[in-house]
Amino acid sequence: MTVNAEPRTPEEVAHDYDLPVEAVHEAIDYAVRHQALLDAERAREEVRIKQRGLDQPPLVPANVSIVP
């Protein structure tokens, strides 16, 4: 939520999800420190989705891509 095309501040995310702002900062810190792990998990999940055919219509609209 803080790094997409329309990024939100940590304070906005905390408000949106009714979380303490410290929890949002902690999540951001975790993501920064464990980028390689999160990338690997994302890649494994993408493979699993493709193997099961869940990346194809009708499960996914034709104009949507699961690859960032």
N, CA, C and O atoms as a Maestro MAE file, in Angstrom:
{
 s_m_m2io_version
 :::
 2.0.0
}

f_m_ct {
 s_m_title
 :::
 protein
 m_atom[272] {
  # First column is atom index #
  i_m_mmod_type
  r_m_x_coord
  r_m_y_coord
  r_m_z_coord
  i_m_residue_number
  s_m_chain_name
  s_m_pdb_residue_name
  s_m_pdb_atom_name
  i_m_atomic_number
  :::
  1 25 0.810 -1.198 0.000 1 A "MET " " N  " 7
  2 3 0.000 0.000 0.000 1 A "MET " " CA " 6
  3 2 0.858 1.270 0.000 1 A "MET " " C  " 6
  4 15 0.399 2.323 -0.441 1 A "MET " " O  " 8
  5 25 2.079 1.180 0.483 2 A "THR " " N  " 7
  6 3 2.912 2.378 0.562 2 A "THR " " CA " 6
  7 2 3.856 2.525 -0.627 2 A "THR " " C  " 6
  8 15 4.594 3.508 -0.699 2 A "THR " " O  " 8
  9 25 3.853 1.569 -1.566 3 A "VAL " " N  " 7
  10 3 4.786 1.638 -2.690 3 A "VAL " " CA " 6
  11 2 4.132 1.377 -4.045 3 A "VAL " " C  " 6
  12 15 4.841 1.080 -5.006 3 A "VAL " " O  " 8
  13 25 2.836 1.475 -4.155 4 A "ASN " " N  " 7
  14 3 2.173 1.228 -5.436 4 A "ASN " " CA " 6
  15 2 2.067 2.519 -6.251 4 A "ASN " " C  " 6
  16 15 2.703 3.522 -5.927 4 A "ASN " " O  " 8
  17 25 1.261 2.482 -7.304 5 A "ALA " " N  " 7
  18 3 1.117 3.655 -8.175 5 A "ALA " " CA " 6
  19 2 0.569 4.875 -7.437 5 A "ALA " " C  " 6
  20 15 0.899 6.012 -7.775 5 A "ALA " " O  " 8
  21 25 -0.259 4.635 -6.440 6 A "GLU " " N  " 7
  22 3 -0.803 5.717 -5.615 6 A "GLU " " CA " 6
  23 2 -0.475 5.416 -4.156 6 A "GLU " " C  " 6
  24 15 -1.350 5.006 -3.394 6 A "GLU " " O  " 8
  25 25 0.797 5.621 -3.763 7 A "PRO " " N  " 7
  26 3 1.222 5.228 -2.419 7 A "PRO " " CA " 6
  27 2 0.500 5.987 -1.310 7 A "PRO " " C  " 6
  28 15 0.182 7.170 -1.437 7 A "PRO " " O  " 8
  29 25 0.259 5.275 -0.238 8 A "ARG " " N  " 7
  30 3 -0.355 5.859 0.957 8 A "ARG " " CA " 6
  31 2 0.737 5.991 2.013 8 A "ARG " " C  " 6
  32 15 1.707 5.234 2.001 8 A "ARG " " O  " 8
  33 25 0.587 6.930 2.909 9 A "THR " " N  " 7
  34 3 1.545 7.063 4.001 9 A "THR " " CA " 6
  35 2 1.283 5.948 5.012 9 A "THR " " C  " 6
  36 15 0.182 5.398 5.053 9 A "THR " " O  " 8
  37 25 2.276 5.613 5.822 10 A "PRO " " N  " 7
  38 3 2.041 4.627 6.874 10 A "PRO " " CA " 6
  39 2 0.871 5.017 7.783 10 A "PRO " " C  " 6
  40 15 0.116 4.161 8.243 10 A "PRO " " O  " 8
  41 25 0.739 6.290 8.028 11 A "GLU " " N  " 7
  42 3 -0.367 6.759 8.875 11 A "GLU " " CA " 6
  43 2 -1.723 6.503 8.210 11 A "GLU " " C  " 6
  44 15 -2.684 6.115 8.875 11 A "GLU " " O  " 8
  45 25 -1.791 6.722 6.900 12 A "GLU " " N  " 7
  46 3 -3.042 6.468 6.177 12 A "GLU " " CA " 6
  47 2 -3.387 4.985 6.170 12 A "GLU " " C  " 6
  48 15 -4.542 4.607 6.365 12 A "GLU " " O  " 8
  49 25 -2.374 4.142 5.943 13 A "VAL " " N  " 7
  50 3 -2.604 2.696 5.950 13 A "VAL " " CA " 6
  51 2 -3.076 2.249 7.333 13 A "VAL " " C  " 6
  52 15 -4.008 1.454 7.448 13 A "VAL " " O  " 8
  53 25 -2.444 2.752 8.360 14 A "ALA " " N  " 7
  54 3 -2.843 2.401 9.726 14 A "ALA " " CA " 6
  55 2 -4.300 2.782 9.964 14 A "ALA " " C  " 6
  56 15 -5.064 2.008 10.542 14 A "ALA " " O  " 8
  57 25 -4.673 3.954 9.525 15 A "HIS " " N  " 7
  58 3 -6.058 4.401 9.686 15 A "HIS " " CA " 6
  59 2 -7.015 3.521 8.880 15 A "HIS " " C  " 6
  60 15 -8.054 3.099 9.388 15 A "HIS " " O  " 8
  61 25 -6.658 3.246 7.616 16 A "ASP " " N  " 7
  62 3 -7.515 2.448 6.732 16 A "ASP " " CA " 6
  63 2 -7.810 1.066 7.304 16 A "ASP " " C  " 6
  64 15 -8.922 0.558 7.162 16 A "ASP " " O  " 8
  65 25 -6.821 0.459 7.947 17 A "TYR " " N  " 7
  66 3 -6.959 -0.912 8.446 17 A "TYR " " CA " 6
  67 2 -7.107 -0.986 9.961 17 A "TYR " " C  " 6
  68 15 -7.054 -2.071 10.540 17 A "TYR " " O  " 8
  69 25 -7.290 0.154 10.598 18 A "ASP " " N  " 7
  70 3 -7.461 0.215 12.049 18 A "ASP " " CA " 6
  71 2 -6.315 -0.491 12.774 18 A "ASP " " C  " 6
  72 15 -6.528 -1.351 13.628 18 A "ASP " " O  " 8
  73 25 -5.091 -0.097 12.402 19 A "LEU " " N  " 7
  74 3 -3.880 -0.668 12.981 19 A "LEU " " CA " 6
  75 2 -3.072 0.424 13.662 19 A "LEU " " C  " 6
  76 15 -3.187 1.598 13.310 19 A "LEU " " O  " 8
  77 25 -2.263 0.045 14.628 20 A "PRO " " N  " 7
  78 3 -1.322 1.031 15.174 20 A "PRO " " CA " 6
  79 2 -0.298 1.376 14.091 20 A "PRO " " C  " 6
  80 15 0.145 0.491 13.359 20 A "PRO " " O  " 8
  81 25 0.076 2.625 13.984 21 A "VAL " " N  " 7
  82 3 1.037 3.041 12.968 21 A "VAL " " CA " 6
  83 2 2.366 2.309 13.157 21 A "VAL " " C  " 6
  84 15 3.087 2.078 12.187 21 A "VAL " " O  " 8
  85 25 2.692 1.947 14.391 22 A "GLU " " N  " 7
  86 3 3.922 1.196 14.653 22 A "GLU " " CA " 6
  87 2 3.898 -0.154 13.939 22 A "GLU " " C  " 6
  88 15 4.933 -0.621 13.462 22 A "GLU " " O  " 8
  89 25 2.719 -0.788 13.863 23 A "ALA " " N  " 7
  90 3 2.593 -2.080 13.181 23 A "ALA " " CA " 6
  91 2 2.855 -1.928 11.685 23 A "ALA " " C  " 6
  92 15 3.457 -2.806 11.068 23 A "ALA " " O  " 8
  93 25 2.412 -0.828 11.109 24 A "VAL " " N  " 7
  94 3 2.655 -0.584 9.686 24 A "VAL " " CA " 6
  95 2 4.148 -0.354 9.457 24 A "VAL " " C  " 6
  96 15 4.714 -0.887 8.502 24 A "VAL " " O  " 8
  97 25 4.783 0.425 10.313 25 A "HIS " " N  " 7
  98 3 6.225 0.647 10.189 25 A "HIS " " CA " 6
  99 2 6.990 -0.661 10.346 25 A "HIS " " C  " 6
  100 15 7.970 -0.893 9.638 25 A "HIS " " O  " 8
  101 25 6.555 -1.516 11.263 26 A "GLU " " N  " 7
  102 3 7.199 -2.811 11.460 26 A "GLU " " CA " 6
  103 2 7.061 -3.684 10.210 26 A "GLU " " C  " 6
  104 15 8.012 -4.360 9.817 26 A "GLU " " O  " 8
  105 25 5.884 -3.671 9.589 27 A "ALA " " N  " 7
  106 3 5.667 -4.455 8.373 27 A "ALA " " CA " 6
  107 2 6.546 -3.941 7.233 27 A "ALA " " C  " 6
  108 15 7.109 -4.733 6.478 27 A "ALA " " O  " 8
  109 25 6.663 -2.636 7.107 28 A "ILE " " N  " 7
  110 3 7.509 -2.045 6.075 28 A "ILE " " CA " 6
  111 2 8.967 -2.440 6.304 28 A "ILE " " C  " 6
  112 15 9.668 -2.823 5.367 28 A "ILE " " O  " 8
  113 25 9.414 -2.345 7.546 29 A "ASP " " N  " 7
  114 3 10.785 -2.718 7.887 29 A "ASP " " CA " 6
  115 2 11.043 -4.187 7.563 29 A "ASP " " C  " 6
  116 15 12.091 -4.521 7.011 29 A "ASP " " O  " 8
  117 25 10.098 -5.072 7.902 30 A "TYR " " N  " 7
  118 3 10.232 -6.492 7.603 30 A "TYR " " CA " 6
  119 2 10.363 -6.704 6.097 30 A "TYR " " C  " 6
  120 15 11.227 -7.457 5.648 30 A "TYR " " O  " 8
  121 25 9.512 -6.045 5.320 31 A "ALA " " N  " 7
  122 3 9.533 -6.207 3.866 31 A "ALA " " CA " 6
  123 2 10.862 -5.739 3.278 31 A "ALA " " C  " 6
  124 15 11.385 -6.366 2.357 31 A "ALA " " O  " 8
  125 25 11.404 -4.657 3.796 32 A "VAL " " N  " 7
  126 3 12.684 -4.143 3.305 32 A "VAL " " CA " 6
  127 2 13.813 -5.110 3.657 32 A "VAL " " C  " 6
  128 15 14.660 -5.410 2.815 32 A "VAL " " O  " 8
  129 25 13.826 -5.595 4.889 33 A "ARG " " N  " 7
  130 3 14.912 -6.471 5.344 33 A "ARG " " CA " 6
  131 2 14.833 -7.874 4.762 33 A "ARG " " C  " 6
  132 15 15.848 -8.566 4.687 33 A "ARG " " O  " 8
  133 25 13.643 -8.307 4.347 34 A "HIS " " N  " 7
  134 3 13.457 -9.680 3.853 34 A "HIS " " CA " 6
  135 2 12.966 -9.706 2.411 34 A "HIS " " C  " 6
  136 15 12.178 -10.572 2.032 34 A "HIS " " O  " 8
  137 25 13.433 -8.757 1.615 35 A "GLN " " N  " 7
  138 3 12.990 -8.643 0.227 35 A "GLN " " CA " 6
  139 2 13.231 -9.930 -0.553 35 A "GLN " " C  " 6
  140 15 12.353 -10.366 -1.298 35 A "GLN " " O  " 8
  141 25 14.392 -10.544 -0.402 36 A "ALA " " N  " 7
  142 3 14.700 -11.772 -1.150 36 A "ALA " " CA " 6
  143 2 13.737 -12.902 -0.782 36 A "ALA " " C  " 6
  144 15 13.264 -13.618 -1.664 36 A "ALA " " O  " 8
  145 25 13.450 -13.067 0.482 37 A "LEU " " N  " 7
  146 3 12.509 -14.091 0.925 37 A "LEU " " CA " 6
  147 2 11.123 -13.845 0.343 37 A "LEU " " C  " 6
  148 15 10.493 -14.771 -0.167 37 A "LEU " " O  " 8
  149 25 10.649 -12.621 0.412 38 A "LEU " " N  " 7
  150 3 9.321 -12.291 -0.101 38 A "LEU " " CA " 6
  151 2 9.259 -12.477 -1.616 38 A "LEU " " C  " 6
  152 15 8.244 -12.941 -2.136 38 A "LEU " " O  " 8
  153 25 10.327 -12.123 -2.333 39 A "ASP " " N  " 7
  154 3 10.367 -12.339 -3.781 39 A "ASP " " CA " 6
  155 2 10.307 -13.826 -4.105 39 A "ASP " " C  " 6
  156 15 9.600 -14.229 -5.028 39 A "ASP " " O  " 8
  157 25 11.042 -14.647 -3.354 40 A "ALA " " N  " 7
  158 3 11.043 -16.092 -3.584 40 A "ALA " " CA " 6
  159 2 9.671 -16.689 -3.307 40 A "ALA " " C  " 6
  160 15 9.199 -17.534 -4.067 40 A "ALA " " O  " 8
  161 25 9.029 -16.258 -2.228 41 A "GLU " " N  " 7
  162 3 7.685 -16.750 -1.914 41 A "GLU " " CA " 6
  163 2 6.700 -16.357 -3.006 41 A "GLU " " C  " 6
  164 15 5.850 -17.159 -3.391 41 A "GLU " " O  " 8
  165 25 6.807 -15.131 -3.507 42 A "ARG " " N  " 7
  166 3 5.932 -14.655 -4.574 42 A "ARG " " CA " 6
  167 2 6.135 -15.488 -5.838 42 A "ARG " " C  " 6
  168 15 5.165 -15.850 -6.504 42 A "ARG " " O  " 8
  169 25 7.385 -15.791 -6.171 43 A "ALA " " N  " 7
  170 3 7.687 -16.591 -7.364 43 A "ALA " " CA " 6
  171 2 7.137 -18.008 -7.221 43 A "ALA " " C  " 6
  172 15 6.571 -18.547 -8.172 43 A "ALA " " O  " 8
  173 25 7.297 -18.624 -6.033 44 A "ARG " " N  " 7
  174 3 6.747 -19.970 -5.808 44 A "ARG " " CA " 6
  175 2 5.233 -19.964 -5.940 44 A "ARG " " C  " 6
  176 15 4.659 -20.881 -6.528 44 A "ARG " " O  " 8
  177 25 4.593 -18.959 -5.410 45 A "GLU " " N  " 7
  178 3 3.139 -18.870 -5.489 45 A "GLU " " CA " 6
  179 2 2.679 -18.678 -6.930 45 A "GLU " " C  " 6
  180 15 1.667 -19.248 -7.338 45 A "GLU " " O  " 8
  181 25 3.405 -17.889 -7.694 46 A "GLU " " N  " 7
  182 3 3.059 -17.694 -9.101 46 A "GLU " " CA " 6
  183 2 3.136 -19.016 -9.865 46 A "GLU " " C  " 6
  184 15 2.260 -19.320 -10.674 46 A "GLU " " O  " 8
  185 25 4.185 -19.799 -9.607 47 A "VAL " " N  " 7
  186 3 4.317 -21.109 -10.254 47 A "VAL " " CA " 6
  187 2 3.147 -22.003 -9.868 47 A "VAL " " C  " 6
  188 15 2.565 -22.666 -10.726 47 A "VAL " " O  " 8
  189 25 2.801 -22.027 -8.591 48 A "ARG " " N  " 7
  190 3 1.695 -22.857 -8.116 48 A "ARG " " CA " 6
  191 2 0.374 -22.453 -8.778 48 A "ARG " " C  " 6
  192 15 -0.416 -23.311 -9.170 48 A "ARG " " O  " 8
  193 25 0.146 -21.178 -8.896 49 A "ILE " " N  " 7
  194 3 -1.075 -20.677 -9.529 49 A "ILE " " CA " 6
  195 2 -1.130 -21.109 -10.994 49 A "ILE " " C  " 6
  196 15 -2.167 -21.565 -11.475 49 A "ILE " " O  " 8
  197 25 -0.010 -20.963 -11.695 50 A "LYS " " N  " 7
  198 3 0.034 -21.349 -13.106 50 A "LYS " " CA " 6
  199 2 -0.129 -22.855 -13.274 50 A "LYS " " C  " 6
  200 15 -0.823 -23.299 -14.188 50 A "LYS " " O  " 8
  201 25 0.501 -23.647 -12.406 51 A "GLN " " N  " 7
  202 3 0.381 -25.103 -12.492 51 A "GLN " " CA " 6
  203 2 -1.065 -25.561 -12.332 51 A "GLN " " C  " 6
  204 15 -1.479 -26.537 -12.956 51 A "GLN " " O  " 8
  205 25 -1.812 -24.881 -11.522 52 A "ARG " " N  " 7
  206 3 -3.214 -25.233 -11.289 52 A "ARG " " CA " 6
  207 2 -4.149 -24.585 -12.300 52 A "ARG " " C  " 6
  208 15 -5.357 -24.816 -12.261 52 A "ARG " " O  " 8
  209 25 -3.609 -23.783 -13.198 53 A "GLY " " N  " 7
  210 3 -4.426 -23.133 -14.209 53 A "GLY " " CA " 6
  211 2 -5.273 -22.003 -13.679 53 A "GLY " " C  " 6
  212 15 -6.237 -21.586 -14.321 53 A "GLY " " O  " 8
  213 25 -4.917 -21.503 -12.505 54 A "LEU " " N  " 7
  214 3 -5.717 -20.444 -11.892 54 A "LEU " " CA " 6
  215 2 -5.402 -19.060 -12.451 54 A "LEU " " C  " 6
  216 15 -5.978 -18.061 -12.019 54 A "LEU " " O  " 8
  217 25 -4.485 -19.010 -13.411 55 A "ASP " " N  " 7
  218 3 -4.148 -17.732 -14.034 55 A "ASP " " CA " 6
  219 2 -4.873 -17.540 -15.359 55 A "ASP " " C  " 6
  220 15 -4.570 -16.604 -16.099 55 A "ASP " " O  " 8
  221 25 -5.817 -18.406 -15.665 56 A "GLN " " N  " 7
  222 3 -6.544 -18.370 -16.924 56 A "GLN " " CA " 6
  223 2 -8.023 -18.095 -16.689 56 A "GLN " " C  " 6
  224 15 -8.576 -18.472 -15.656 56 A "GLN " " O  " 8
  225 25 -8.663 -17.432 -17.659 57 A "PRO " " N  " 7
  226 3 -10.114 -17.248 -17.551 57 A "PRO " " CA " 6
  227 2 -10.796 -18.607 -17.509 57 A "PRO " " C  " 6
  228 15 -10.251 -19.535 -18.106 57 A "PRO " " O  " 8
  229 25 -11.904 -18.804 -16.878 58 A "PRO " " N  " 7
  230 3 -12.761 -17.788 -16.286 58 A "PRO " " CA " 6
  231 2 -12.374 -17.406 -14.864 58 A "PRO " " C  " 6
  232 15 -13.009 -16.533 -14.272 58 A "PRO " " O  " 8
  233 25 -11.337 -18.045 -14.296 59 A "LEU " " N  " 7
  234 3 -10.955 -17.724 -12.923 59 A "LEU " " CA " 6
  235 2 -10.324 -16.354 -12.807 59 A "LEU " " C  " 6
  236 15 -10.405 -15.714 -11.759 59 A "LEU " " O  " 8
  237 25 -9.697 -15.902 -13.878 60 A "VAL " " N  " 7
  238 3 -9.078 -14.582 -13.918 60 A "VAL " " CA " 6
  239 2 -9.604 -13.870 -15.160 60 A "VAL " " C  " 6
  240 15 -9.538 -14.430 -16.254 60 A "VAL " " O  " 8
  241 25 -10.114 -12.673 -15.025 61 A "PRO " " N  " 7
  242 3 -10.576 -11.941 -16.205 61 A "PRO " " CA " 6
  243 2 -9.458 -11.828 -17.235 61 A "PRO " " C  " 6
  244 15 -8.292 -11.704 -16.860 61 A "PRO " " O  " 8
  245 25 -9.782 -11.866 -18.500 62 A "ALA " " N  " 7
  246 3 -8.810 -11.874 -19.581 62 A "ALA " " CA " 6
  247 2 -7.874 -10.664 -19.553 62 A "ALA " " C  " 6
  248 15 -6.741 -10.765 -20.024 62 A "ALA " " O  " 8
  249 25 -8.309 -9.544 -19.024 63 A "ASN " " N  " 7
  250 3 -7.489 -8.328 -19.041 63 A "ASN " " CA " 6
  251 2 -6.642 -8.164 -17.779 63 A "ASN " " C  " 6
  252 15 -6.093 -7.084 -17.560 63 A "ASN " " O  " 8
  253 25 -6.518 -9.198 -16.942 64 A "VAL " " N  " 7
  254 3 -5.766 -9.111 -15.691 64 A "VAL " " CA " 6
  255 2 -4.537 -9.989 -15.776 64 A "VAL " " C  " 6
  256 15 -4.603 -11.121 -16.255 64 A "VAL " " O  " 8
  257 25 -3.411 -9.464 -15.309 65 A "SER " " N  " 7
  258 3 -2.167 -10.222 -15.258 65 A "SER " " CA " 6
  259 2 -1.786 -10.427 -13.813 65 A "SER " " C  " 6
  260 15 -1.881 -9.491 -13.019 65 A "SER " " O  " 8
  261 25 -1.348 -11.643 -13.435 66 A "ILE " " N  " 7
  262 3 -0.930 -11.875 -12.061 66 A "ILE " " CA " 6
  263 2 0.537 -11.531 -11.863 66 A "ILE " " C  " 6
  264 15 1.021 -11.526 -10.731 66 A "ILE " " O  " 8
  265 25 1.248 -11.245 -12.939 67 A "VAL " " N  " 7
  266 3 2.666 -10.911 -12.849 67 A "VAL " " CA " 6
  267 2 2.778 -9.413 -12.651 67 A "VAL " " C  " 6
  268 15 2.264 -8.636 -13.455 67 A "VAL " " O  " 8
  269 25 3.466 -8.992 -11.553 68 A "PRO " " N  " 7
  270 3 3.605 -7.544 -11.313 68 A "PRO " " CA " 6
  271 2 4.443 -6.851 -12.339 68 A "PRO " " C  " 6
  272 15 4.641 -5.638 -12.258 68 A "PRO " " O  " 8
  :::
 }
 m_bond[271] {
  # First column is bond index #
  i_m_from
  i_m_to
  i_m_order
  :::
  1 1 2 1
  2 2 3 1
  3 3 4 2
  4 3 5 1
  5 5 6 1
  6 6 7 1
  7 7 8 2
  8 7 9 1
  9 9 10 1
  10 10 11 1
  11 11 12 2
  12 11 13 1
  13 13 14 1
  14 14 15 1
  15 15 16 2
  16 15 17 1
  17 17 18 1
  18 18 19 1
  19 19 20 2
  20 19 21 1
  21 21 22 1
  22 22 23 1
  23 23 24 2
  24 23 25 1
  25 25 26 1
  26 26 27 1
  27 27 28 2
  28 27 29 1
  29 29 30 1
  30 30 31 1
  31 31 32 2
  32 31 33 1
  33 33 34 1
  34 34 35 1
  35 35 36 2
  36 35 37 1
  37 37 38 1
  38 38 39 1
  39 39 40 2
  40 39 41 1
  41 41 42 1
  42 42 43 1
  43 43 44 2
  44 43 45 1
  45 45 46 1
  46 46 47 1
  47 47 48 2
  48 47 49 1
  49 49 50 1
  50 50 51 1
  51 51 52 2
  52 51 53 1
  53 53 54 1
  54 54 55 1
  55 55 56 2
  56 55 57 1
  57 57 58 1
  58 58 59 1
  59 59 60 2
  60 59 61 1
  61 61 62 1
  62 62 63 1
  63 63 64 2
  64 63 65 1
  65 65 66 1
  66 66 67 1
  67 67 68 2
  68 67 69 1
  69 69 70 1
  70 70 71 1
  71 71 72 2
  72 71 73 1
  73 73 74 1
  74 74 75 1
  75 75 76 2
  76 75 77 1
  77 77 78 1
  78 78 79 1
  79 79 80 2
  80 79 81 1
  81 81 82 1
  82 82 83 1
  83 83 84 2
  84 83 85 1
  85 85 86 1
  86 86 87 1
  87 87 88 2
  88 87 89 1
  89 89 90 1
  90 90 91 1
  91 91 92 2
  92 91 93 1
  93 93 94 1
  94 94 95 1
  95 95 96 2
  96 95 97 1
  97 97 98 1
  98 98 99 1
  99 99 100 2
  100 99 101 1
  101 101 102 1
  102 102 103 1
  103 103 104 2
  104 103 105 1
  105 105 106 1
  106 106 107 1
  107 107 108 2
  108 107 109 1
  109 109 110 1
  110 110 111 1
  111 111 112 2
  112 111 113 1
  113 113 114 1
  114 114 115 1
  115 115 116 2
  116 115 117 1
  117 117 118 1
  118 118 119 1
  119 119 120 2
  120 119 121 1
  121 121 122 1
  122 122 123 1
  123 123 124 2
  124 123 125 1
  125 125 126 1
  126 126 127 1
  127 127 128 2
  128 127 129 1
  129 129 130 1
  130 130 131 1
  131 131 132 2
  132 131 133 1
  133 133 134 1
  134 134 135 1
  135 135 136 2
  136 135 137 1
  137 137 138 1
  138 138 139 1
  139 139 140 2
  140 139 141 1
  141 141 142 1
  142 142 143 1
  143 143 144 2
  144 143 145 1
  145 145 146 1
  146 146 147 1
  147 147 148 2
  148 147 149 1
  149 149 150 1
  150 150 151 1
  151 151 152 2
  152 151 153 1
  153 153 154 1
  154 154 155 1
  155 155 156 2
  156 155 157 1
  157 157 158 1
  158 158 159 1
  159 159 160 2
  160 159 161 1
  161 161 162 1
  162 162 163 1
  163 163 164 2
  164 163 165 1
  165 165 166 1
  166 166 167 1
  167 167 168 2
  168 167 169 1
  169 169 170 1
  170 170 171 1
  171 171 172 2
  172 171 173 1
  173 173 174 1
  174 174 175 1
  175 175 176 2
  176 175 177 1
  177 177 178 1
  178 178 179 1
  179 179 180 2
  180 179 181 1
  181 181 182 1
  182 182 183 1
  183 183 184 2
  184 183 185 1
  185 185 186 1
  186 186 187 1
  187 187 188 2
  188 187 189 1
  189 189 190 1
  190 190 191 1
  191 191 192 2
  192 191 193 1
  193 193 194 1
  194 194 195 1
  195 195 196 2
  196 195 197 1
  197 197 198 1
  198 198 199 1
  199 199 200 2
  200 199 201 1
  201 201 202 1
  202 202 203 1
  203 203 204 2
  204 203 205 1
  205 205 206 1
  206 206 207 1
  207 207 208 2
  208 207 209 1
  209 209 210 1
  210 210 211 1
  211 211 212 2
  212 211 213 1
  213 213 214 1
  214 214 215 1
  215 215 216 2
  216 215 217 1
  217 217 218 1
  218 218 219 1
  219 219 220 2
  220 219 221 1
  221 221 222 1
  222 222 223 1
  223 223 224 2
  224 223 225 1
  225 225 226 1
  226 226 227 1
  227 227 228 2
  228 227 229 1
  229 229 230 1
  230 230 231 1
  231 231 232 2
  232 231 233 1
  233 233 234 1
  234 234 235 1
  235 235 236 2
  236 235 237 1
  237 237 238 1
  238 238 239 1
  239 239 240 2
  240 239 241 1
  241 241 242 1
  242 242 243 1
  243 243 244 2
  244 243 245 1
  245 245 246 1
  246 246 247 1
  247 247 248 2
  248 247 249 1
  249 249 250 1
  250 250 251 1
  251 251 252 2
  252 251 253 1
  253 253 254 1
  254 254 255 1
  255 255 256 2
  256 255 257 1
  257 257 258 1
  258 258 259 1
  259 259 260 2
  260 259 261 1
  261 261 262 1
  262 262 263 1
  263 263 264 2
  264 263 265 1
  265 265 266 1
  266 266 267 1
  267 267 268 2
  268 267 269 1
  269 269 270 1
  270 270 271 1
  271 271 272 2
  :::
 }
}
